[in-house]
Each structure stands twice: as C-alpha cells, then as structure tokens.
Amino acid sequence: MSALGRAAGRLLHNHGFELKRIFLTFIIIYVSIPFIFKMCPNVVRNVVFVNFLHHSFNDFKQPSLYLLNHTINLYLTSEEGITIGVWHTIPDKRWQEASGKEQKWYEAALGDDNPVIVYLHGNGGNRAEEHRVEMVKMLWPELITFPVKPKSSQEVEETRLAFLEGEMLSANGFHILALDYRGWGDSTGEPSEAGITIDSLYLYEWSRARSRRSHVYLWGHSLGSGVAANTARMLHEKVGSPADGIILESPFTTIREEVAHHPFSKYYKYLPGFEWFFLDTMTENNIIFHNVENLKSISTPVLILHAEDDDIIPFELGRKLYESLLDPHVSERIVKFVAFPAFLGYKHNNIYKDPQLPNILKEAVDWLRATENKETTSCLRKRAEEMTHRMVTTITDQSSEAEKTHRLWALATQESLLRPFPDMELRWMMAQLEFCGKKITNQFCTYCGCFLHSCNYLHYLLT
C-alpha cells in the first residue's frame, strides 16, 4: 500500500473516531438532561422561568430610551426583602401634563377614570423586550402604534400628529403598569410560582387602591396568563370580590400540558418516563399554573387572544381553555375568544401588530364594563346577605348595647365591600351604620332596613 493510501486510511480512521466521540457525547447529554431536570430544582425553575435570559445593557430607569414617553420607572416592595421594578405609562392625552412630574403625580393620575391594565409578561427577558414594549405602546391610552419604529422624539411627535390628523386614535385611554416579577430585570429575589403571583397581586391591589372607581384589568401573556389566573383566584379568595376583568394573550390550560406541547419536548415526548422526568418534576417543585381550575373557580369576565400559528403555546390549548370555561354548570362567567388567522404570521409574540387589535380592545373594554355591573351587583348582594347574618348573630347575643354597637362598627369597617368606594360614600354608609347601631336593641327591623338601604345606595353608585 502506498504512503498516500496509508495516510488516507489513518485520516478516515481518525474521522470515524471523531464522529463516534461526537455521537457518544450527544447521547450522554441527551440521556443526562432528564436526570438533571429531575434532581436539580434550580434547573427546573430556570428552564420554566428563563429569567436569566436578558440583555445586560438595559437601562430601566429611562423608559424614554425605548420610546415609552410619559412613562415613569417605579420600585415597589411586594413583600419584605423583595423589590419589583414597574413602568407606569399614562394615557397619551395626558402626555403634556406628565412632563417633569414625579411618582406621586403618576400615582394620583391612576384615579382619573381611565382604565388601568396590569401587564404580566411571559418567561424570559424583562419588561424592556421589544415585543413587550411594542404591546405597551399599542396599549397607550389613545391606542397609538408606530408602523415604523421612530428614531427620535421629534419623529415620535410627528407620528402622533399624523395619527391625530387621520382621526385614527381611539377616544379611550389606558394606564399601563408593566412589571418585572422577582428575579426578572432589575427586580430582586428568586422566582417561584407563589412569589411572582404575590408580586402581581401586590401591584393589582396597589393600583386598585389608587384608581378609585376606575377599572383595573389583568393582562397576561404566555406564562403571564398563569400569573393572571393565579392572581384573580387569590383576589377572589382573599378579598371576596373578583378582578374587574382578565385578558389572556396566548394562554395555556395547565403548565403540564403546555410543556408537553412545547417545541423542546418533541425531543423527549416519546422517551419512556417523560411525564415522570419532566411533568411530575414541575409539580413536585410547586410549578403548577392550572389556568382551567383557577378560572373555573371565579366569575371574572375573560377575554382570550390567540394566534393560530403560535409556535410556543399551540392554538389548540387556548381554544381548549376557552371551551372549558363555557360549562354553565361550573360558573356564570362570561368569556370571549378572538382567533388571529395563521396567514397573518403573528405566532407567539406579535399579536400587537394586528391593525384591528385597538378596535377589539375597545369593544372588550365596553363589554367588560357592561358585565362588571352585573358581577358587582351579585357580589354586593352576597356580601349583604353574609353581613346581615353576622349582624343578626351580634344582635341576638347577651352582650351589652355598647359592646354590640362597638362590634357592629368594627364589623362594618372591616368589610372589604366598603374598600373600593370614595371617602364620601364610605363616610355616608358608616354614619348610617353607626346611627342604627346605637338604636339596635329594640329596633332590629329598623337597623336591617337601613343596612339594606345602604347596600341599595352602593348599587346605585355602581350602576
């Protein structure tokens, strides 16, 4: 054999050895991943939340760098040791007033009767990701969008004027509160399902406390749909009243089902023990996000938006979630579903590009406002019944009149039924309760009548 032949043989042998080594390495990695996922809770959280994936050069303190004008950066403490970063964008029609204003002005602005949206983003990145920023722009109170990304503040203003001249702006406005959960962006702490739900709940209650009679809606995208559903259920269980409305963009049914349909899972879906390695492991690590169960347990109106060509959370899961909420034996909820055809190419993150979305949202807000009166009346009636029963117990015991009066007063002031209303109405109802409480020993019927009159007055305020 010639020297050239021997050299070629050695080359082929070495090449074959390299291929075998690469193939063996691939097999080891492929087999190791399920075991690593099963044995390492931190890996599970990182895979689900992907909060570590972000740009290191984001400057969250200057939202204007992302062309988010009339926006302020806030830091709120959702619980001890946890600080969450939030961008508050006010209605576009108030942009001139907002110039140079500080946080107190923005907080007070929440009570200007414009709807408030608490925007809950999906996993990965932070509130500065392009598709999230573009969604916030689209949700600007005047529902303004930029067909081409402006390069300067002057161009922003020119675009605004062009829209005004074309009479294409909606008459409705929104406040947008976009947060980064703990562990995302510049928020402190480590993520968990319970933790990020607490962050969302805190922001909702924080905005509700400042919005007076304005509506506050939860908007959840992707993983954020699970956060929104968790938050709505906690509101129902903690406060006893539903959120004003929920908008779910590209939602799933449960995190187990979503992971089973995720593009990554196709490499392991037919591996023996797939559920035990991946799905059961998430449950063991308290990552559940059961949207169906959560939403079935409450009566909040729900709007679902989903693209047919979604390549992360299949369209079928959004449709399945919708259908699960239509069962009349489960709840009296009202739920709507809007599908975006595949030929539009919106996939998972780009529904904000749809030119009809502003009209869809305007109709949704009108719909949510209409259903809110019905839901609130039902909630108030239930509260009235519960409160009356507790007051009957107080009235008929053997305590002194002074003790009864004191306990009735404490009961009334503790009722979450009274929290959302302005001070004037609150003082009015408290005066009625105090007046009746002082005469309650021999005037039980008078007291109950006055209490029901107070509830009817609150009904009148809301309808």
TISE-7234 format. One record per atom (N, C-alpha, C, CB): x negated, y negated, z. Coordinates in steps of 0.05 Angstrom, whole numbers, plus 5000, padded with zeros to 4 digits. Glycine has a CB too. Example, Ala and Ser with C-alpha at 12.3 -4.5 7.8 and 13.67 -1.06 7.14 Angstrom:
BEGIN
473651145156
475450905156
473650665156
477450895181
474350455142
472750215143
474249995157
471850125114
***
This chain:
BEGIN
498350245000
500050005000
498249755000
501950005025
498949574984
497349324982
497649155007
498049164958
495748975011
495748795034
498348625033
493248615034
499148555009
501548395006
504048545015
501948294977
504148805009
506348965017
506449005047
506249235004
504049045059
503949075088
504848815102
501049145098
503948585091
504748325103
507848295101
503348095088
508948365078
511848345075
513348525094
512648405046
512248765099
513448945117
513448845146
512049215117
511048725153
510948605181
512848375184
508048515187
513148215162
515047985163
517848085167
514747825137
518648285152
521348395154
521848515181
521948605132
519748655192
520048775219
520348555240
517448945225
518748345238
518948125257
521647975254
516647915253
522547945229
525047815225
527347975237
525547765195
527248235233
529248415244
529248415274
528848695234
526848395286
526648375315
527948125326
523648395324
527447895311
528547645319
531647655318
527447415302
532647775297
535547795294
536747965317
536347915267
535348185324
536348345346
536248195372
534548605348
534148035376
533947885401
536147665402
531147745403
536647535380
538747335379
541447465385
538847185352
541947695372
544447845375
544747935404
544648085356
542648035416
542748125444
543247895463
540148275452
541947665458
542447425474
545347335472
540547195465
546447345448
549247265444
551047445460
549947265414
550547705459
552247905473
552047855503
551348195467
549647795514
549347755542
550947505551
546347715550
550647295535
552147045542
555147095540
551346815523
556047235519
558847285515
560047445539
559347435489
558547645548
559547815570
559247665596
557948075570
557247495599
556747355625
558847145631
554047235625
559847005610
561646785615
564046865631
562546675588
565447075625
567747155642
567047195672
569147405632
564747325677
563947375704
563147115718
561547565705
561746935704
561046675715
563646515722
559246505696
565546525704
568046385708
569446495733
569846405683
569446755736
570746885758
569446835785
570947185754
566846815785
565346795810
564646515819
562846955808
564946315801
563946045808
566245835806
561745955789
567445765829
569645575829
568945305816
570545515857
566445215819
565644965807
565844975776
562844885816
565045205766
565245245737
568145235727
563945515728
569945355743
572745355736
573745065734
574445515756
573144905755
574044625755
572844465732
573344495782
570344515726
569044365705
570244435678
566044425705
570944695674
572044775648
574844665644
572145085647
576444655666
579144555664
579244255662
580844655688
577744115679
577943825680
576043685661
577443735709
573743805656
571743685638
571243395644
572643715608
571343325670
571043045677
568142945675
571943005706
566243135672
563443065670
562842965642
561743305676
564643005623
564142935595
565042645590
565543135575
563142465590
563742185585
561242035577
564942055611
561741785567
559441615559
558341475583
560341415537
555741475585
554441345609
554341045607
551641455612
554940935583
554640645580
557240495582
553340585553
559340625592
561940485595
561740265616
564140685602
562740035611
562939815630
565839775637
561539555619
566839905657
569639895664
570539625675
570340115684
568639475685
569339215697
569939005676
567039125715
569539065651
570038875630
571839005608
567438765617
574439025614
576239155594
576239005567
579039165605
575538745568
575638595543
573638705522
574938305548
571538855532
569738975513
571039185495
567339105528
573339285505
574839485490
577339355476
575739715508
577239085474
579338935462
581938955477
579739015433
581739005503
584039005521
584138735534
583939235542
585338545521
585638275532
587838275553
586238065511
588038065569
589938035591
590038305607
592737955582
587638405613
587338655629
585338605651
586438895611
585938705674
584138685697
583338955707
585438515720
580938985717
579939235728
580339225758
576939275722
581639435769
582239455797
580939705809
585339455802
580439685835
579639925850
581439955874
576639895860
582840185875
584740245897
583740485912
587540285885
584540495938
583840725955
586240905958
582840625983
586241125944
588541305945
588641465970
588441495921
586441525982
586241646009
583441596019
586941946009
583041646045
580441576057
578141706042
580441676087
576241526034
573841616020
574141645990
572941876031
576541595980
576941625951
577741355939
579141835945
576241255920
576741005906
577341075876
574440805909
579540975866
580241025838
580140765822
583041165836
579040785798
578940555780
581440545763
576540575762
582640305760
585140265745
584840015728
587540235765
585840035703
586239795687
589139715687
585239855657
589639465692
592439365691
592639165668
593139225718
594139245648
594639075625
597438965627
594339235598
597738695626
600338575629
601638535602
600138305644
604238465602
605638415577
604238205560
608538335582
604238255534
602838075516
603937795516
602938185488
606537765521
607737505522
606737335545
610737525522
605337455564
604337305587
601337265586
605037445613
600137315562
597237315560
596037045567
596337395532
597436825560
596336565566
596336505596
597936345551
598436595610
598536565639
596336715653
601336655649
595636945641
593737125655
590837025654
593837395642
590236835637
587536745633
586336645660
587436515613
584136775668
582736685692
583936775718
582436395692
586136925717
587537005742
586137245754
590437075736
586537265781
585337485796
587337695803
583937375822
586537895819
588138135824
590838065837
586638325842
590937875855
593437805869
595537715849
593037595890
594737555829
596637465808
597637705792
595237255790
595937885785
596738115769
598638295785
594338285761
598138325811
599938485828
602738355829
598838515857
602738095833
605337955834
606837965807
604937655842
605337975785
606537985759
608038245754
604337965738
607538455770
608938715767
611938685772
607738925785
612638475787
615438435794
616938245774
615638325821
615938225750
617138035731
619338155714
615037925713
620438385722
622638525708
621838665683
624838335702
619238675676
618338835653
617739115663
615838705640
618439315647
617939595655
614939645660
618939795634
614339835678
611539905685
611040195676
611039855715
608840245663
608040515656
605540585671
607740545625
605640805686
603240915698
602141125679
603841045727
599941065666
598841235644
596841435656
597541065622
597541695652
595941915663
594642065640
597742105681
592042025637
590642145614
590042445618
588141995608
589142565596
588442845597
585642905608
588742965570
584643145604
582043215615
579843095597
581643515617
577443095607
575142995592
575142685590
575143105564
572742575588
572542285583
573542125607
574042205559
574641895600
575641705621
577541505608
573241545634
578341305622
580341115612
579440945588
581340935634
576840955583
575640795561
575440955535
572940695569
576341205534
576241365509
577941225488
577241655514
577041245463
578341085442
581241135439
576941145416
582141395438
584941445434
586641355458
585441745429
585441335482
586941235505
587240935504
585641325531
585040805497
585140515494
587140435472
582240405487
587140585450
588940515428
591840565437
588340685404
592340765453
595040815463
595940585481
595241075478
594140485498
594740265516
595340015499
592440205535
593839975478
594339745460
597139775448
592239725438
597740015439
600340055427
602640015447
600540345415
602040065473
604040035493
604139755504
603540225516
602539575493
602639305502
605539205501
600839115485
606339055521
609038965524
610338885499
609038745542
608938775480
610138705454
609738925434
609038435444
608739155444
608339395427
606639325403
611039505418
604439175407
602739085385
600639285380
601538815392
600039335354
597939525346
596239385325
599139785336
593839475323
591939365303
591439565281
589339275316
592339515256
591839705235
588839755231
593139615209
587239545234
584339565231
583139455257
583339425206
581239595269
580139515294
578739235291
578139715304
579739025306
578538765304
575638765314
580138565319
574038575304
571238555311
570738335331
569538525287
572638155336
572237935353
574837845365
570837695338
574737675387
577137575399
578637405380
576437425425
577237255362
578537095342
580237265324
576536925326
579237485316
580637665298
583037785312
578837895288
582737835339
585037935355
587337735353
584237985384
586637485357
588737275357
589937245329
587537005366
588337265308
589337245281
591237475275
587037255260
590537715285
592337945282
594937905297
590938205291
594737795321
597137745337
599037545322
596437625364
597937335311
599537135297
600737255271
597736895289
599237435258
600237565234
602737735241
598137745221
602637875264
604938035273
607237855280
604138205297
606737635293
608837445300
610237335276
607737225318
608637255256
609737145232
611437345217
607537045213
610637605219
612137815206
614537915222
610338045200
614937795246
617137865263
617238165268
619737775251
614838285273
614638575277
614338655306
612338685261
614338455324
613938525352
616538595366
612638285367
616438775384
618738845400
619338635421
618439125413
621838605428
622538405448
621938505476
625438325445
621438765478
620938885505
618038895511
622139165506
617338875536
614538885545
614039095566
613638615555
611539175569
610739365589
608239275604
610139645576
608239335629
605739335645
604539615642
606139245675
601939625637
600639885635
598539915657
599239925607
598840125673
596840185694
595540445686
598240205722
593040425675
591540665666
589440725686
590340615637
589540965698
587641025719
585741245711
589041105744
583441255724
581741495723
582041635750
578741405718
582841885749
583042035773
580342065787
584242315768
580442155812
577942205826
576042395810
578542335854
573542315808
571642465793
571442385763
572342755794
573242225753
573142125726
572141835726
575942145713
570841765704
569941485701
568341385725
572341305697
569141165736
567841045759
569341095785
567340745756
571241285784
572641365809
570941565825
575441485802
571141545851
569541715868
570941985873
568841575895
569442165886
570642425894
570342635873
573542385900
571342875880
571243105862
574143185855
569843345876
574643265830
577343325822
578443585832
577543325792
581043595837
582543835842
585443765834
582343915873
587043965830
589843915823
591243745844
591444175817
590943825869
592243675891
591143395893
591743825918
588543365889
587243105892
588142905871
584343125891
588142985845
588842795824
591842745825
588042905797
593442925835
596242875839
596642665860
597843135846
595142675882
595242465903
594542195891
593342535926
592542185874
591741935861
593941815845
589241975844
595341985829
597541895813
599841805830
598442125794
600541965851
602741885868
602141625882
603142105890
599741585891
599041335904
599441095885
596141335914
598441125860
598740905841
601640845835
597240965815
603241055833
606141025827
607440865851
607541295823
606940955875
608140815898
607040535901
607640985924
604440505895
603240235896
604640045877
600240245890
605140135853
606439965833
609339935839
606140095805
610640145850
613440125857
613839915879
614540395866
612039905898
612239715920
612039425910
610039765941
610839375887
610439105877
612239035854
607539075868
613539235842
615139195818
618039105824
615239435802
618739095850
621439025859
623539195844
621938725853
625139075827
627239235814
626439315785
629839075813
623939275778
623039365751
622739665751
620339225744
623239785728
622940075726
619940155724
624440185701
619340375736
616540485735
616740765723
615240485763
615340805701
615441065687
612741205689
616241025658
612741465690
610341635689
609941725660
610541875708
607541665649
606841755622
604541945624
606241515603
604842195618
602742395620
602042515593
603442615639
599442505586
598442615561
596842865567
596742415545
597443095554
595943335556
595843435585
593043295545
593443455597
593243525625
594843325643
590343545634
594943075634
596442875648
599442935650
596142605635
600443105631
603243185634
603643355659
604143345609
601643515666
601843675690
601643495715
599543875691
599943285714
599743095736
602342945739
597442895731
603542865717
606142725718
608342895730
606942625690
608443145722
610543325733
610143375762
610543595717
607543415770
606943445799
607743205815
603943505803
607142965804
607742715817
610742675821
606542475802
612242735799
615142705800
616342885821
616342755773
615343125823
616443315843
615743215872
615343595839
613243125875
612443025902
614142775909
609542945902
614742605890
616442375896
619142465906
616742195871
620242675892
622842775899
622842895927
623742985879
620743045934
620543175960
619842985982
618543405958
618042795976
617142615997
619042386002
614442495989
620042265981
621742025984
624742095982
621141815962
625242315968
628042395965
629442275942
629542335990
628042125925
629242005902
627442045878
629741695906
628542065854
626842135830
625341895820
628642245808
623341945803
622041735789
623941615769
619441835775
623441375759
625341245740
625441395714
624540955736
623241515706
623141665680
620441785676
623941485657
620341995659
617842135653
617542155623
617642415666
615242075612
614642105584
612242295582
614041825570
612542515568
610442715566
609542735537
611442995576
606942685533
605742685506
604042945504
604042435501
604643115485
603143365481
603043525507
600343305471
605343595518
605343745544
605244045540
607843675560
604844185562
604944475562
606944575582
602144595569
607444835582
609344955601
607945005628
610445215590
605845165628
604145205651
601245205642
604945475665
599445155661
596645145653
595745425645
594945045677
596845635656
596145915648
596745955618
597646115665
599245875611
600045915583
598445735564
603045855580
597745505573
596145325556
593345435551
595945045569
592145535573
589445645570
589545895552
588245725597
591646055554
591846295537
592046225508
594346455546
593045975502
593345885474
591145695465
596045755470
589245635483
587145445477
585245565456
585545365502
584145395438
582345495417
580045655429
581145265401
579045585452
576745735464
577546015471
575845585489
580146055478
581046315488
581146525466
583646295500
581246435441
581446635419
579046825418
581746495392
576746735430
574346895430
574547115452
571946725434
576347085472
576547265494
579347385498
575747125519
581247285482
584047365487
584547665487
585847225467
583047805470
583448095467
581348255483
583348175438
579848105499
577948245517
579448375540
575748045527
578848625547
580148755570
579748585595
579049035574
581848525609
581648375634
581748075629
579148445648
582647985606
582747695600
584247545622
583947645573
586647635629
588247495649
586847495676
591047625651
585647715683
584347735709
581847555711
583448025715
580347545689
577947385689
578547085688
576247455665
580447005672
580946715667
583446605680
581046665637
585746725674
588246615683
588646645713
590546745668
588146885723
588446935752
586446765767
588147225758
584046735756
581946575770
582846285774
579346585754
584146165755
585145895758
587245885780
586345795732
589046075781
590946075803
589646105830
593046305798
587646285831
586146315856
584746065865
584146545853
584045885846
582745635853
584745405854
580645575832
587345475857
589445275861
589645075837
588945115886
589245185813
589745025789
592145155776
587245025769
594545035779
597045165772
598545005751
598845205796
599044745756
600444565737
602844705724
598444465716
604844775740
607144915730
609244715722
608245125751
609144605698
610944395689
613844485689
610144295662
614344725680
617144825679
618344825707
617245105667
617044945725
618044965753
618444685765
616245135770
616444515762
616544245774
618844085762
613944105769
619144085736
621143915724
623944035728
620643885694
624244295731
626844415736
627844335764
626644715733
626044275782
626844225810
627743935814
624444285828
627543765794
628243485797
630243405775
625743295796
631443165778
633443085759
632542845742
636043005773
629942775743
628942545728
629242585698
625942495735
630142375683
630242395654
627442435643
631542145642
627242605622
624642675610
624742625580
623842965616
622642495569
622242465540
619742615533
622142165532
619842795513
617542945505
616742875477
618043255507
614142815473
613042745446
610942955439
611742455446
611143075415
609243285408
608843295378
610143565419
606343325369
605643345341
605743645333
602943215335
606843705310
607043975301
604344105296
608743995277
602343935289
599644045283
597744015306
598543895259
598743995330
597043975354
595244215355
598743955380
592544175355
590644395354
589544465382
588444325336
590444335403
589544385430
591844515446
588544135444
594144385447
596444495461
598544545439
597544295483
599044785432
600844845410
603644715412
601245145407
604644635390
607344505389
609444685402
608044445360
609044945399
611045135410
611245115440
610245425402
609145035454
609245015483
610944765491
606444995495
610544545476
612244315481
615144365476
611344075464
615744515455
618544585449
619644775470
618644715421
617944965479
618845155500
619445005526
616645365504
617744805533
618244645557
620944505554
616044445561
621444385531
623944245527
626344435530
623944125498
626144665517
628444855518
628944965547
627945085500
626744985562
627045075590
628544885607
624345135602
628544625599
629944415615
632744365606
628344165613
633744525586
636444485576
638444655590
636544535547
637644835607
639445025620
641244865639
637845245636
643844855634
645644695651
646044815679
648444675638
645145065683
645445185709
643145115727
645645495707
641044985716
638644915731
638844635742
636144945714
639644445726
639744165735
641644005717
636944035736
642143765724
643843585708
642143385693
645843445726
639643455689
637843265677
638643195648
635043375677
637442985638
637642905610
634842915599
638942625606
634443065577
631743095566
631943055536
630543375573
629842925524
629742885495
627042985485
630242595488
627043065460
624643175447
624243035420
624743485444
621842925415
621242795389
618842945377
620642495393
619243055354
617143205340
615943035318
618243475328
613243045314
611942905293
610943105273
609542725305
611843095248
611243295228
608243335224
612443215201
607443575216
604643645213
603243485191
604343935207
604743405170
603443265148
602342995156
605443235125
603242885180
602242635189
599442655200
604142525211
598642895208
595942945217
595142825244
594042835197
597042795262
596442675288
595042865307
599042575301
595343115304
594143315321
594643265350
591143325316
592543265367
592943255396
592842965407
590843425410
591242795395
590642535408
591742295393
587742505411
592942325370
593442095353
596342025348
592142145327
598142095366
600942025363
601241725363
602642155385
599341585376
599541285378
599441155350
597241175394
598541305330
598341195303
601041175288
596441355287
603041315299
605541325285
606941055285
607441535298
607640945261
608840675260
611540665272
608940595231
612940895275
615540895287
615540925317
617141125275
613140965329
613041015358
614140775374
610141065366
613540525366
614640295381
617740305382
613840035368
619040375360
621940395360
622840635377
623040425331
621340855376
622041085392
621941015422
620141325386
619940865429
619640795457
621740595466
616840685463
622340405448
624440205455
627040345460
624740005432
627740535442
630240695446
630140855471
630740875421
627640965477
627341135501
627740965526
624641265502
626740725526
627040545550
629940485554
625340285547
631340415532
634240365534
635740605545
635440275507
634940845535
636141095544
635541145574
635141325527
633041105582
632241145610
633740955628
629241115614
634040705619
635540515636
638440595639
635340235623
639540695618
642340775619
642741015637
643440845591
640941205636
641241445653
640441385682
639541675642
638841185686
637841125713
640141045731
635740905713
642140895720
644340805737
645941045747
646140625721
646341245729
647841485736
646341645758
648341665712
643641675753
642041825772
641841685799
639241875761
641541415799
641241265824
643841285840
640540975818
646141255826
648741275840
649041545853
651041225820
648341755839
648542025850
646642055875
647742235830
644241945872
642341955894
643341795918
639541845885
644441555913
645441395935
647741525949
646241115925
649441655933
651741795945
650842015964
653641895923
648942165954
647842385971
646542275996
645842555955
645042055993
643841936017
645941836036
642041706008
648041716025
650141616043
651341846059
652341476026
651842066046
653042296060
651142406082
653642526040
648542426075
646642516095
646442326119
643842556082
646342066112
646041866133
648541856151
645641586121
650841886139
653341886155
653442116174
655841886136
652642356164
652542586181
650642546205
651642836165
648342436200
646442386222
647442176241
643742306210
648941986231
650041776248
652341886265
651041536232
653942066254
656042196269
654842346293
657742396252
652642486288
651242626310
650342436331
648842786299
649242206323
648342006342
650641886358
646841776328
652841836344
655141706357
656441886378
657241626336
656642146372
658142326389
656542456412
659342546372
654042386415
652542496438
653142336463
649542506432
651742406485
652442286511
650642046518
652142496532
649141946499
647341716505
648941466510
645341676481
647641276522
648941016527
649240866501
647340856547
651040666502
651540506478
648940366469
653740296484
647340276487
644840136479
642940336465
643440016504
642740576476
641040776463
642040856436
640841026481
644640876433
645840946407
645240726387
648840986409
645640476395
645040256377
642140256368
645739996391
640340296387
637540296381
636840516361
635840326406
637940756366
637340986349
638540946321
638341236361
640940826319
642140776293
640540576277
645040676297
639540376291
637840166278
635340296267
637239936298
634040466284
631540596275
632140776251
630340756298
634440916252
635141096231
635440946204
637741246237
636840716206
637340556182
634740446170
639340336188
633040346188
630640216177
628640416166
629240056199
628840666175
627040876165
627940996139
626841096186
630440946131
631541076107
630140976082
634541026106
629041156067
627741076042
629740966022
626241316029
632341006027
634340896010
634140596008
637140966020
633140466029
633140176030
630540056019
633440086059
628540216015
625940106007
625839955981
623940326006
627140045960
626739915934
628039645931
627640095913
629639555951
631239325946
629939075957
633939355958
630438845944
629238585953
630038525982
630138365935
628438345994
628838286023
631638186028
626738086031
632738026010
635437906015
637438126019
636237725992
637538326001
639538536003
638938716027
639538705978
636338756033
635538916056
636538786082
632538956057
636138526085
637038386109
640038396111
636038096108
641438366088
644338376088
645338646099
645438336060
644238856090
645139126099
644339166128
644039346081
641939086136
641139116163
643038966182
638239026167
643838726174
645638566190
648338716194
646138286178
649238836172
651738986174
651539226193
652639086146
649239376190
648839606208
648639526237
646339756199
647139306242
646839216269
649439126281
644738986270
651038976265
653638886275
655439126283
655038716253
655439326265
657139556271
656039726294
657439736246
653339746295
652139906316
652839806344
649139906312
653139546347
653639426373
656539486382
653139126373
658239556363
661039606370
661939886365
662839416354
660040066366
660540336355
662040516374
657840456348
662040466400
663240656419
666140716413
662940546448
667740506409
670640546405
671440476376
672240386424
669440426359
670140336332
668640506311
669540036329
668740766314
667340946295
668340906267
667641236304
670940886263
672040856236
671140586224
675140866237
671140376240
670240116230
667340136221
670539906252
665740276238
662840306231
662540446204
661440456254
663840686202
663440836177
664440676153
665041096179
666640526157
667640366134
665640156126
670240236142
664340026146
662439826140
659939946126
661639666165
659140186136
656840316124
657340386094
656140566140
659740496089
660440556061
660640306044
663040716060
661640096056
661739836042
658939746034
663239626059
657039786053
654239716047
653139876024
652539756072
653840136024
652840306001
654140225975
653540606007
656740155976
658040055952
656839805942
661040015957
655939635960
654639385952
652039445938
654139205977
650539645948
648039725935
648539835908
646439925952
650739995905
651540095879
652039865860
654140275881
653339655870
653939425853
651439285843
655739225868
649439275861
646839145854
645439295831
645039125878
645839555830
644339715811
645839765785
643639975823
648439715784
649939785760
650939535746
652339965768
***
